[in-house]
Amino acid sequence: MGPSIRALAHSSHPIMAQPQLIAPEQTHGQSRCARCDPCFNAPISCSLGVALVLGGAALFLVNPFLAAAVAVAGLALAYCSVSQACRRRLRLGGWPVSEPGSLQEIQELLRAQDAPLAVGEAWSYHIGLKSVKDQKEKVIALGNNWAGVVAMTETSVRVKSGMLWGELMRELWEVNKAPMDRPAFDQMSLGASVRVAAHGFHVGGWFIDYVLAVQAVERGTGRVAEAKRGEADFWTLCFNEAWVITEVELETQQNRLVRVEGKSQSANASTTQEEVDRYVQAEATEWREAPFVNMSIGGTAINRKWYTLDPVGVDDKDQNCLSYRLSLAWIGVSGIDSLGDAQTIMRTLWLVSTTVSRWLGTANFEFFVQERLNWDQVALTFVKFHATYGGRTDFRERVRNGKAVTALDAVIYPKDIASWFEMVYNQLNLTQGILHPGKYDASSSAGKVRILDFASFWTQISS
């Protein structure tokens, strides 16, 4: 009999220790040129906008009307790429009542009896993906007017909650530091990341596990409070919408190079478990033992990605985009990256892809369970589902202090969400869990699956 589908959280699988430097060449040592690789870290949509403007200029003598249309589209795309306010307006469906730039301004706004909620860049915490027009409350935006590093030590950094991950990464890069874990989008703000417990794919702990302290302002009173990890009010300030997060302190580590491995296995509804097992033995032996693991499953492929702390040669550290960055498209390319940047998927949420996603009408929801799954054993269940319904499901896992959490991040059509939950309930015996509060609210389609309270779940898991 093969390995069981479910593995206990206290199984023999090792809990990953914090990465240690192995040799001098393991410090990231990459030049700014390598980090600013145009195939990855540059704002793609902004570059496309500039290209459209230039294209419009070139077309002017041929067709002035077409040239003007192309140029205007390019200017709009470039502007949306660099303007937080514009992106926020498009995402929320309305303008925030204010974008305060000082703690005193935030306090004054929140003293009102009908004190506004707060939204952060990328995901809007408190209100998920709903339009401002659907909410009774007003909103304020904590973005580039409320951003920056407050303090930094050898092992931590404290920032204003409106600071984006990309901005923080630039600050940490200069001092050879990296976060312990981070979400994939540079565009997300730190305050929003705390409120929704955003995460990457570090097995030893997710971002929320390394938040050391938060400062917040109470809605209705304007009172400022602060709590350190382990104190009674810590989780209240993190997750309770009665509080607006204003500062975040998180643990950091020394930056270094990591080896990134990516393997894409072709699969379909007819693929057998024996074929999956043979592939893993031949191409991805012990991949689940790596400190960073991620799997994405669609109807035609099982995509595995993992990062190892194996020694890296000096000659490898400055590879260009053609030798590695395409691995982000799940085509099985391996490479070298710094620990701080390796989990980044994109710097800014591409306006074109966002528009296409909305036009297609797909929904992105994320379901968290306090279970440890054997990913290679359950993969075909998801392949068969997505072969029928389309879309994909990504797997990420965190095991800390003997407690495991598995995140199933799905992109499918809203009408098929009930079938997805029926699948995980009947075939994986996943009976309860929580939903990501900043993504699509799938609770009405959960069926027999019990949706737990988000704050209570993380309080219990982290105790």
N, C-alpha and C positions, 0 to 999 in steps of 0.2 A: 504493500500500500504506500502511495506517495505521501508527501508531507501534507498535514492538515491545512484546510483553508484558513483557519483562524489560529493565531498564536497568542498566548497569554502575554500580557504586558510585562510580566516578571520572568519571561523566558530567558534562555541562556544567551540570546543575541546580545552582544556587548553594547553598553551605553557609551557613546563616543565621548572621549575626553576632548578638552579644548585643544585645538591645533597647536603644535609646538614647532619652533624652527628646527630644521634638521641640519642645515648646513648654511654657510654664508650666502650661497647663491639662492637660497630660498627666500631671502628678502625680495620684495617685488622688483626693485631695481629697474622698473620700466620707465622709459622716457615719457614726457608729456605727449610726444608725437604718437607713441604706441597707444596711449590711453585715449587720445582724441581721434582714434581711427574713424574715418568718415563712413565706413561700412557699418558702424555700430553706435558709437557714442554721439555722433553729430545729430542735431535735430533734423531728421529726414524730411519731415513735412515742411519745415522752414526752407530747406534747400530746394525742395520741389517747388515751393511758392516762388522763390527767386528765379528758378529755371523757367517757370511759366511766364513771369514778367518779361524776361529776356526773349522768350519765344514770341510773346505778343509784340514786342518791339520789332522783331525780325519780320513778322507778318504784316506790319503796318502798310507797306507799299502794295502788298498783294491784296489784302482784304482788311480795310480799316476797322470794320465792325467786328469781325472775328478777332482781330488783334486786340481790340479794346476789351472784348469779353474775356479772352485768355488772360490778359494783363490784370484785369480786375479780380478774376478768380485767383490768380497768383498772389496778388496783394492781400486778399482776404485770408488765404491759406497761411501766408507768412505771418500776418498779424495774429491770427488765432494761435499760431505756434509759439509766439513769444509773450502773449498777453494772458496772464492768469484770469483777469477779470472777464475777458471775452469767452474763454473756455468755460468758466464758471457759469456765465450767463447762458451759454448753449446747453450746458449739462443740466442746470437747475430749472430752466424755463422762466427765469426772472432774475432781477438784480437784487443782491443783498441790500439791506437798509444801510449798512455801513461796513467799511473795511478799516477798523481801528489800527492805530500804530503805536499805542502805548497802553500799559496796564491800567492807567487811570481812565483812559477812554473806554476800555473794555468794562471796567467796574461801573462806570457811569451808565453805559448802555444796559448792563445787566441788573441795575437797581430798579428798573421799571417793573411795575406789577405784571405787565405782559412781556416779560423779558424774552428776547429772541433766542433761538437756538444758534448753534455755530456750525459752519461747514468748513471742511478742509479741502485742499486741492486733491484731485483724482476722485477718490470716493468721498461722498459727502456724509460724514458721520451724523448720527441721530436720525436722518431722514432717508437713509438708503439711497436708492436710485429714483425716488419719487420726485415729481416736479414741485417746485416751491408753491405753485398754484394749488396743489393738492393739500397743502398744510395749513393749519389754522395759525401756527406760529410764524412770526417774522424770523429772518435769519441774518446773522452777520457773518462775514468771511474773515477767517484768520489765514492770511496768505502772505504775499511778499511785503506787506506793510508791517507784519508781525513775524519776523524771521531773523535768524542769526544765531551764532554760538554765544552762549552766556558765560560758560566756563569749561575748561578742559583740564583733566588730570592724566596721569599715566595710564589709568585703567577705565576712565569714563569721560563722557562729554555731556554737557547740559545745553539744551537749545530751546529757543522759542518755538511754540507748537506749529507756527505757520511755515517753518523752514521745510524745504523739500529735501527728499533723500539725495537727489543729485547735487544740491548745494552742500549738504553735509558731507557727501563723499569727496567733494573737492577739498574741503577743509581737512578731512582726515587723511587724504592722500598726501598732503603736504608734510604731515608729521609721521608718515608711514604707519597709520592706524587703520583699522577696519572694524565694522560692527560685528557682533557675534552672529547675528542673523539679520536679514533684511528682506522686505518685499521686493518683487521683481521690477517695479516701475520707479524710476528716478523721480517721476512727477508727483508721487504721493507726499503729503505733508506728514510730519512726525506726529502731530496731534491726532490726525485722522487714523494713523497707523496704530496708535494706542487704543483709540475708542473702538476700533473694529478688530483688534488683536491680529493685525496683518502679519504675514510670515513669509519666509523663504522656504528652503528645504534642508536646513541643518538638522540632522537627526538628534543631536545632543540637546537641542533647545531652540525654540523659536524666538522671534523678536520680543514678544511680550514677556518671556521668561527672563530677559535681561534688562527690563526696565527697572531702574533702581529707585526712582522717585518721580512724582508728578506734582505740579502746582496747578491749581484750578480756581476759578471764580464761580461763586454760587449765583445761580439765576434767581432774581427776585430780591436779593439783598446786596449783591456786589461784594460779598465777603470773600477774601482770599484765604485759601487753605493749602497746605502742603502735607504730603504723606510719603514716607519712605516705604520701600518694600518690607512687608512683615507687620506694618502698623495697621491698626484697625480700619482706618478710613482709606487705605490704599486702593482697594478694588472699587470702592464707591466713587472716588475721584476719577478712576480710569473709565468706568462704564456707565455711571448713572447720568442721565441726561439733565439732571438738576444742576450739574456742574459743567463748566466750559474749561477744557484743558488749555493752560497757557504756557507751561514749560514742561519739558521732559528730560530726565537724566537717564542715560543708558550706558551699559557696560561696553567697553571696546577691547580690542586685542591688537597685537602687532600684525601689520599686513604682511603678506608673503605670496609666493606663487603656488598655484595648485594645478594639477593635471585634470583636464576636463575630458571625460570619455562620453561619447554619444553613439548609441547603436539603435538602428531602426529595423525591426523585424516585420516583414510582410506577413499579414494575417487576414483571415476572413472567417465567415461563419462555419466553414468546413475545416478549419485548422484544428488539429488535435492537441491534447495536453502533452503527448509524447513529443510532438514537434516543437512545442514551446520549451520543454525540458532539454531537448537536444541542443536547441539554439543557445539557451543560457549556458549550458556546459561548454559549448564551443566558443561563444563570443562574449559572454558576460559573467564568467565565473566569479563568485563572491562580490558581485556588484552591490548587493544589499548590505554588505559589511562596510561600505564607504561612509565617511562622515557626512556627505551631502548626496542625497538621492532624490530623483524625480522621475515619474513615469507618466506618459501621456498616451491614452488609448483611443483610437477611432475605429471605424469599421473596416479599415484596410491595413492597419499597422499597430504594433506595440512598440512605442518609443521609450527607450531607457536612457537616462543621463545621470552620471555620477561624477563626483570630484574626489580625487585622492590626494594625499599629502606626500606622494612619492617624490624623491629628489628630482629637481629640474635642472637641466644643463644651462649654462650661461648663454649658449648660442640659441636657446629656445625662447628666451624671454621676450624678444622683440618681434615675434612673428607678425605678419600683416593680416589684414582682414580676409584675404583669399584663402589663407591656410587654416582659419579657425571660425570666423564669425558666422559662416553659413551653418554651423552646427546648431544655431538658434532656430533654424528652420527644420530641425529634426531630420537631417539627412545623413546622420551617422559620421560626421566629421569630428575628430578629436583635436585637442589643442592645449595651450597653456594660457592661464589668465591669472590676475591677482585675486586674492581672496576677497578683497573689497568689491571688485567689479564683477566677479564670476556669476553672481546670481541676477545681475541686471539683464532684463530683456530689452527694454528700450528706455530712452531718456524722457521722451514725451509721448503721451498718448496720441497716436497719429489720427488726425481729424478725419482723413479719408477712410481709414479702416473703421473708425467709430461710426461714421455716417453709413457705411455699407452694412455694418452689423445691425444698426437700427432699421435700415431699410429691409433687411432680411427678416427681422423680427425675432432673432434668437435671444435666449435668456441665459445669463451667466449666474448660477447660484453655487454656493459651496456648503457642503454638509460635513460636519465634524463629528466623529464618534470616538468614544473612549475604548478603542479596540486596536489590536495589532493584527493586520492582515498579511497573509502570504501573497504578495503581489503577483508573483509568477503563476500562482495557482488560481487566482480569481480573474486574471487578465482576459481569458477567453469569454467569460461571462459578459464583460463590457464590450468586447469585440463584437459579439453576436448582437448585443443590444444596439450598438451604434451602426452596425451594418444594416439594421432595419430602420432605425429612426434618424440616423445621421448624427452629426456633432462629435463631441469627444468628452472624456473625463480624465482629469489629471490627478495623480496620487502624490501626496506628500505625507511625511511622518515625523513625529517628534516623540522621543522617549526620554523622560527626565525623572529622576528619583523613583524609578520603577513604574511610572505611570505613562501610558502611551496614548497618543492622540493621532488619528488618521484623518486627513483632510481629503475629501473627494470633491474636486472642483469641476463642475460640469457646464458645458455649453450645448444646449439643445433648444428646440422650439418649446414654448410654454405649454402647448397642448400635449406634449410628450412627457412632461415632468412627472405626472402621476404614474406613468408606466415605469419611469426610472426608479421611483421610490418603491414601487411594487417589486421590481427586480432585486433591489438591495435587501428588501425585507424577506422575500421568499427564498432567494438563492444564496444570500450571504448572511441571513439571520441578523441583520442590523435593525434593531427594534427602536432605538432612540438616539438622539444626538441634537446638535445645535446647528443653526444656520448663520452664515456670515451676515452680520447686520448691515453691511454696506453694499451688498449685492442684491440680486433679484430675490424678492420675498416669495419663497416657494412653499410656505407653510400650509396654504390652503390646498395644496396638491400632495401633501405628505401621506395621506391615507392612513394606514395602520401604524406608520412610524411616528413615534411620539417626539415632538419638538420640545426640547428642554429650554430653561431660562439661560441665556447667554452668560450673564454675569455670574450666576451661581455655578455654572459648569466650570468656568475658568478659576473661580475662587477655590473650588474643591480640587481641581486638577493640580493647582499650584501650591496647595498646602503641604 
